[in-house]
């Protein structure tokens, strides 16, 4: 993986809310309304955070009818699990 991609991923994860979103996405797909509820932030902030995570290649969105569902892309699952396997491992 090119260094610029690695830097983009680490920058994306440097924000506490985006880190929390990724911890949620590790478990399952999730919609915007659920992220808003869990984090206690407005929709526009969630959209901004999700754009940064998508641009870093560690999140993607899928439209299901009127809903936008977010998930970790298949190609990034191993990378995301590897990043969280150490210090942020679930206990």
Rosetta silent file (secondary structure, phi, psi, omega in degrees, C-alpha in Angstrom):
SEQUENCE: XXXXXXXXXXXXXXXXXXXXXXXXXXXXXXXXXXXXXXXXXXXXXXXXXXXXXXXXXXXXXXXXXXXXXXXXXXXXXXXXXXXXXXXXXXX
SCORE:     score description
SCORE:     0.000 S_00000001
   1 L     0.000  132.462  179.526    0.000    0.000    0.000 S_00000001
   2 L   -63.142  147.886 -177.687    1.409    3.415   -0.920 S_00000001
   3 H   -57.648  -37.340 -178.991    2.479    5.642    1.967 S_00000001
   4 H   -63.552  -32.752  176.893   -0.036    8.369    1.012 S_00000001
   5 H   -69.791  -39.729  177.763   -2.875    5.852    1.464 S_00000001
   6 H   -63.275  -44.487  178.896   -1.559    4.827    4.874 S_00000001
   7 H   -61.282  -43.236 -179.953   -1.319    8.482    5.922 S_00000001
   8 H   -61.372  -40.405  179.282   -4.897    9.132    4.742 S_00000001
   9 H   -65.642  -47.122 -179.407   -6.174    6.189    6.808 S_00000001
  10 H   -65.842  -35.822  175.952   -4.365    7.276    9.960 S_00000001
  11 H   -64.406  -41.135  178.971   -5.558   10.863    9.522 S_00000001
  12 H   -62.247  -38.843 -177.710   -9.119    9.600    9.137 S_00000001
  13 H   -83.580   -4.586 -178.790   -8.834    7.579   12.339 S_00000001
  14 L   -72.837  -17.262  179.366   -7.237   10.432   14.298 S_00000001
  15 L   -88.460  130.161 -177.958  -10.665   11.934   15.043 S_00000001
  16 H   -56.981  -39.645  179.605  -12.409   10.368   18.073 S_00000001
  17 H   -67.670  -39.909  178.609  -15.843   10.295   16.396 S_00000001
  18 H   -68.086  -35.757  176.102  -14.501    8.616   13.264 S_00000001
  19 H   -63.027  -43.438  177.771  -12.658    6.107   15.417 S_00000001
  20 H   -64.301  -38.998  177.579  -15.900    5.342   17.252 S_00000001
  21 H   -61.758  -43.599 -179.865  -17.742    4.986   13.943 S_00000001
  22 H   -65.434  -35.289  175.715  -15.155    2.479   12.730 S_00000001
  23 H   -63.163  -37.238  175.562  -15.504    0.504   15.956 S_00000001
  24 H   -66.888  -44.745 -177.226  -19.246    0.315   15.244 S_00000001
  25 H   -67.030  -24.302  176.231  -18.687   -0.670   11.607 S_00000001
  26 H   -61.663  -32.023 -176.128  -16.360   -3.495   12.659 S_00000001
  27 H   -83.042  -40.540 -176.784  -19.368   -5.182   14.242 S_00000001
  28 L  -170.370  170.765  172.591  -21.990   -4.676   11.522 S_00000001
  29 L   -68.013  151.252 -175.812  -23.438   -2.458    8.832 S_00000001
  30 E  -149.918  146.524  179.980  -25.087    0.643   10.259 S_00000001
  31 E   -95.732  166.091 -177.767  -27.310    3.480    9.054 S_00000001
  32 H   -57.764  -42.910 -176.851  -26.828    7.209    9.600 S_00000001
  33 H   -62.373  -35.284  177.936  -29.650    7.429   12.141 S_00000001
  34 H   -68.757  -41.051  178.150  -27.982    4.783   14.319 S_00000001
  35 H   -62.911  -43.448  178.334  -24.636    6.602   14.171 S_00000001
  36 H   -58.079  -44.420 -177.462  -26.390    9.863   15.104 S_00000001
  37 H   -66.518  -47.680 -176.301  -28.059    8.188   18.076 S_00000001
  38 H   -66.120  -44.521 -176.529  -24.941    6.411   19.376 S_00000001
  39 H   -86.794  -17.919 -179.034  -22.593    9.381   18.997 S_00000001
  40 L    69.479   35.816  178.615  -25.130   12.084   19.829 S_00000001
  41 L  -124.530  160.174 -176.835  -24.191   14.230   16.824 S_00000001
  42 L   -76.655  163.088 -175.610  -26.232   15.743   14.005 S_00000001
  43 H   -58.091  -38.991 -178.564  -26.628   14.261   10.534 S_00000001
  44 H   -64.141  -36.038  177.807  -24.377   16.823    8.835 S_00000001
  45 H   -69.724  -40.883  177.801  -21.454   15.861   11.139 S_00000001
  46 H   -60.723  -45.319  179.865  -22.051   12.161   10.498 S_00000001
  47 H   -59.820  -42.014  177.983  -22.037   12.822    6.754 S_00000001
  48 H   -62.200  -48.529 -179.617  -18.751   14.715    7.030 S_00000001
  49 H   -61.088  -41.091 -178.914  -17.125   11.935    9.060 S_00000001
  50 H   -68.006  -34.394  176.560  -18.375    9.280    6.657 S_00000001
  51 H   -62.539  -43.114  178.681  -17.000   11.202    3.669 S_00000001
  52 H   -63.162  -43.214  179.815  -13.550   11.247    5.283 S_00000001
  53 H   -67.181  -38.890  176.535  -13.750    7.506    6.034 S_00000001
  54 H   -65.164  -44.070  179.812  -14.942    6.728    2.486 S_00000001
  55 H   -61.789  -29.623  178.015  -12.164    8.853    0.986 S_00000001
  56 L   -80.447   -9.476  177.655   -9.672    6.873    3.083 S_00000001
  57 L    82.603   14.236 -177.771  -11.110    3.649    1.628 S_00000001
  58 L  -110.990    6.534  173.933  -12.143    2.140    4.957 S_00000001
  59 L  -147.624  154.148  175.318  -15.909    2.709    4.678 S_00000001
  60 E  -144.888  159.682  177.765  -18.466    2.528    1.910 S_00000001
  61 E  -117.602  150.073  178.299  -22.134    3.273    1.553 S_00000001
  62 E  -134.614  134.464  178.460  -24.890    1.236   -0.027 S_00000001
  63 E   -89.139  128.329  174.694  -28.388    2.460   -0.794 S_00000001
  64 E  -124.471   91.918 -174.992  -31.202    0.190    0.382 S_00000001
  65 L    67.577 -120.770  179.610  -34.404    1.893   -0.709 S_00000001
  66 L   -89.671   -5.218 -175.092  -34.501    5.214    1.123 S_00000001
  67 E   -97.155  144.375  170.518  -31.746    4.208    3.539 S_00000001
  68 E  -107.110  120.138 -178.992  -27.995    4.694    3.234 S_00000001
  69 E  -108.637  134.742  178.956  -26.174    1.873    4.992 S_00000001
  70 E  -105.850  147.498  178.562  -22.478    2.116    5.822 S_00000001
  71 E  -156.496  168.167  174.146  -20.051   -0.777    6.079 S_00000001
  72 L   -83.383  127.811  179.133  -16.380   -1.666    5.863 S_00000001
  73 L   -62.213  146.534 -179.897  -15.565   -2.605    2.241 S_00000001
  74 H   -52.727  -42.300 -177.785  -14.587   -6.227    1.713 S_00000001
  75 H   -66.202  -20.358 -176.965  -11.171   -5.155    0.384 S_00000001
  76 H  -104.560   -3.062 -175.903  -10.456   -3.188    3.587 S_00000001
  77 H   -58.148  -47.228 -179.853  -11.719   -5.702    6.182 S_00000001
  78 H   -61.905  -42.264  178.731   -8.328   -7.278    6.814 S_00000001
  79 H   -62.442  -47.730 -178.742   -6.663   -3.896    7.103 S_00000001
  80 H   -63.199  -45.188  178.858   -9.277   -2.566    9.520 S_00000001
  81 H   -62.282  -39.191  178.487   -9.149   -5.698   11.673 S_00000001
  82 H   -63.872  -39.594  179.522   -5.353   -5.500   11.709 S_00000001
  83 H   -64.830  -35.643 -176.184   -5.423   -1.870   12.833 S_00000001
  84 H   -94.990   -2.080 -174.996   -7.765   -2.662   15.711 S_00000001
  85 L   -70.172  -26.053 -176.092   -6.244   -6.003   16.699 S_00000001
  86 L   -90.020 -101.375 -171.578   -3.686   -4.499   19.064 S_00000001
  87 L   -62.129  -31.800 -176.481   -4.322   -1.588   21.389 S_00000001
  88 L  -100.282   17.234 -179.404   -8.046   -1.277   20.660 S_00000001
  89 L   -56.592  138.812  177.785   -8.791   -4.976   20.875 S_00000001
  90 L   -68.529  139.644 -177.129  -12.170   -5.673   22.426 S_00000001
  91 L  -110.600    0.000    0.000  -11.839   -7.064   25.905 S_00000001
